[in-house]
């Protein structure tokens, strides 16, 4: 609801939300790199109205930097609001909000307080409105909380800001200019850069009527208002600020707060919101307010869908078909109530283009609110540690049929596919089982497991009699699987609904032209199928299956 940089005073949220533990001291070059990056972001946001990164990434970066400051006490401390101020003085300073990290912090804040209220934390840009005799006189951006920019000219184009109130009152209001998003559900859509959109428009010299129509106003405080909070809300409603009353609810305890927080997070609102604001009705006189978080109001933000992660190591998974997937091992980071330790960098080409190395800071989010996803590199480590990637020329659909050096990942992927539901659907057999058998030397080729017996499995750590019996039973059941399942399990490229018959000899006899005669099989797929069925390693597998008496391979 308040401007982003007011959150700097509430570091507790970032510390918990991102599981930002005490960071070891970096080298001075890394420290200064992050310092300069923050300066650029701050200047862009305050002077140009452009937010270059999400609030979550900014907060996490700022938190990390302030922790690092203890390592470099002799260096100058940066001021994140250096370019935020302006020529206009707020009649009443804008305070900002402290952030409550979790249920425990919320309970502690609520304890002993009375006349409690909750509102959505509207995700926009903060503003002060000054009316004299009911007529709009000043519109001031939040700036540094004490001084801000003159936004009166732009405000004339915003229909949501009344130019004349229905009563001839002198009044100072504080609120949020937001981008209108009818039917917006925060849990589904996120903030969709709504705050940056408004900040960018207000930084312009001129707003069109259409642009002004897209901006709404939520008044969240009347600093000099008298009476109870409920009375102040009803008075604001009579002046034309009905949203203040409509989106303010009395609460008595944390369960009430949880209910409204969840409701506003998961149901449609006309604006983006990044949490809720808890308020108590009583507060000091306005002239005593300071440009720092007060003790009579606090924010409880929604789980972040973005976070900042530090790369510890880069490894590479090689899949069954030879696809190389770079994996980033991260310092554990909290993201939407989940702890993320590992994330895919996508393709080898993407990793190479991003040039991610250990020590880099990366932005991660949740794709579809469920799957961790790499978004971008936020900051590069000053020391570029060399990472040796596998040669893609060495890996393809017909490589790594044995557990030889360099083939460990692809070989295990072949075994995992074989035992999966798309293969032989072997119960009680998964990656852990295969890794144990490989590490103990019981398996070096794809079908070695067909000849395993109880004696060979005895004395393997973690395999008791019961587990050995269950494993052998599962492996024995594989022999009864039909021919088509076996062919797919050893890795035949996808064939859609094309019938595979009941004979390996007949299948191998199909040439590319025969394959292309079937619907859905093009020239490229036909070539892949033909190459697979004639590969020496695959032919050797078929001989093993024939010797084992598997139906269709005789």
Helices and strands as residue ranges (DSSP letters): G 4-9, H 11-17, H 28-43, I 44-48, H 55-68, G 69-71, E 88-89, E 98-99, H 103-110, E 116-122, E 125-132, E 135-141, E 147-148, H 152-155, E 171-179, H 186-189, H 194-202, H 209-213, E 215-221, H 229-238, H 242-246, E 248-251, H 254-266, E 273-280, G 286-288, E 297-301, E 306-318, E 324-335, E 338-344, H 348-354, E 361-367, E 371-379, G 392-394, H 408-419, H 431-439, G 448-451, H 454-457, H 465-478, H 483-489, H 504-509, H 512-516, H 523-534, H 536-547
